[in-house]
């Protein structure tokens, strides 16, 4: 997260954030690969992984689309959710339908009640173990009408970092 914050300070947008382009080893070292498509200056990032793209931008020709930091923030939120849920996408749900859930921003997890559409019991248990702060961040990022769900209101990486550091201290 800190590395992405540094790139953003230099006006570099990773663009194609996904679980195949950010790798970890057993010593918790992080590696960014496939860096040739970063958006720098007036050169757009021509590629995307649709599962990490904000629903407002689906179907756009990324070769001619200049991303902004908020676009990156949404992809970061997806990546973080998948990281703590062992690869589960936030719109995975019982019985499938990820594409529709993603398009409609119909998040399967609830802050206060049961998460009946969560894909399985492991996903539900992982959700229940999160701090209230992280639950709220994820919920409001992925649920239609959430405080951070619109493309220009996505949470900045620094805020995610603060919540994850607080969560780590609780453990």
Secondary structure, DSSP 8 states (H G I E B T S, - for coil): -HHHHHHHHTTEE-----TTTEEE-TT--EEE--GGG-EETTB------GGGS-GGGTT--GGG----HHHHHHHHHHHHHHHHTTT--TT--TT--HHHHHHTT--S--SSS--TTSSSHHHHHHHHHS-HHHHHHHHHHHSTT-TTTSTTS---HHHHHHHHHHHHHH-
